[in-house]
């Protein structure tokens, strides 16, 4: 620990005043209830369309939450100092992963509309029969339970350890979180990869890609860092964290947004180039469907918007150290992540072109409003930053 850390006292914690935002919390609660009612109507009136719309909304928010979980475990695994003051918000967002298990129930209820392999009996299609060892309902359910148990439990424990350290200042909690993070890193990679296959590629069991898990991870990591920028800025605009989170932290968050914008483009192009060059029908069908008719327009918008717009803006030093500008970029990248998930999910239903439905927006309202409502409640239960973390002083006086 630096000499400065030995002479500068630890700052007191800063707490979110839930009463100040009771109106916003109530608004999110009402919107969530409206969304739930509309979702029930959509599931009854248009189950086939709504199944894909719900999977789209679920996958989008899942990638945001799982990305925040990733940044939390990486913080402990590498003993990072810059993330200390923003880590509590990563923990708060990741703790909502347990709620995503509830939002997965409609996927299970509407599974026969989403996953064709569940409707085809054995002996009817040789290609599917060769994959039955993996694609069978008991094993599928078992994997899904494993995903949510691991993600939910690990995120809960990491936040619990962090909050307990706020109370007693015992460095043992940091060591325990580090050990848990080392264990979680390989499990994170495995669970995210298989979940991406089960939930997203499962809509077309004939297609496969060995780079799929990494592609989903790249989008999740970059978009979750963008979400963190918006959350931190919202708290600072409300009067919190102003003496804690500095422009140096914004600069680093911006650099990570840049890094994963490049990484997403690299993985996306690598996957596309290798599959297209090999020209194997079982592999190329995914891109053929998304490169025809109006889907091609959205594909071009995704490539141009996420990389050719995001990259040059984030490459500059100035925008990364100006909260307003980096928030605009972060909001844009979140929209691009939404577009990416939309292009992944909906062409399996509308293969001949984009067919925007009102039901595509209902899951975004339902899941988004519910998560926002719960997030505001979680905020008030602990300090907005880990006020007794051993590396807090280094993070407060960060220079990069």
C-alpha positions, 0 to 999 in steps of 0.5 A: 500500500502506498505511503499516502494510504497510510496517512490519509484517513478512510472516507465515510460511506455515502448512502442513497436516500431512497425517499428522494426518489420515491416518485421514480421508484413508484413510476418504475413499479407502475411501468413494470406492472403494466408491462407484466399485464401486456406480456400476459396478453401478448403470450395469449394473443400472439404466442409465436411472435411474443416468444421471440420478442421475449427472448430478445428482451431477456437476452439483452438485459441478461448480457448487461447484468452478466457483463457487470458480474464479469467486471466484478470478478475481474476486479478481485482476480487482478486486484485492481485499484481503479474499480474500487470506487465504482465496484459497488454499482457493478455489484448492485447491478450483478445482484439482479441476476437472480431476478433473471431466473424469474424472467426466464420462465416465459422462455420455458413456457413458450419453448416450443415456439422458440426451439424447433428441436424440442418438437421433432421426435427421435428418428425423424432427422439424422442431424438432430439425432446426432446431437440428442446427447446434448439437445434433450429437455432434461439436460437442457433444464439442468444446464439452465438451473446451473447457470442461474444458480452459479451466476445468482449465488456468486453475485450475491456472495460477492456483494455480501462480502463487500457490504460486510467489509463496510461494517468491520473493515476486515481485509479477510472479506477481500481475500474471500472475494478474491478466492471466489473470483478465481473460482468464478472466472472459468465457471463464468466462461463455461456458463456464459458460452453454453448459455449463449448456445442454448438460448440463442443458437438453440433457435437454429440447431443446425447452425454452429460456431466455435466463436459464438460464446466469445462474441456474446461475451465481447458485446456483454463486457462492452455494453455493461461498461457503458451501463456503468458509465450511465449509472455513475453519471446519474448518481453524480448528477443527483449529488452522490459520488462527486468527491469519489469518482473523478475524471480519471475513472471516467477516462479508464471506463472510456478506455475499456469501452474502446477496448471492447468495441475493438474486440467485438469488431475483431471477433465479429469479423473473424467469425464472419470471415472464417465461416464465409470463406469456408462456405459450408452450407451448415455454417453460412446459413446464419449470415445468409439470412441476415444479409438479405432484404431489410436485415442487411440494412440493420446489419450495416447499421450495426457494423457502422454504428458500433465500430465505425462510429464508436471507435473513432469517438472513443479513440480520442482522449477528450470525450473519455474525460467529459462525462456528458460526451462519454454518456452520449457514446455509452447510450449509443453503444447500449442501443447498438447492443440492443440492435445486435441481440435483435439481429441475433434473435428475430431473423429466426422468426422473420427470415424474409426481412425485418417485421417490427412488432409492438410485442418487441417493445413489451419485454423491454418495458417489463424487464427494464422497468422491473430491474430499474425498480429493484435497482433503486431499492438495492441502492439504499441498502449499503454505501454507494462505494466500498468505504473500507476496502483496503485499496480505496485510497489508491482508487480515490487518488487515481492518476492514469 
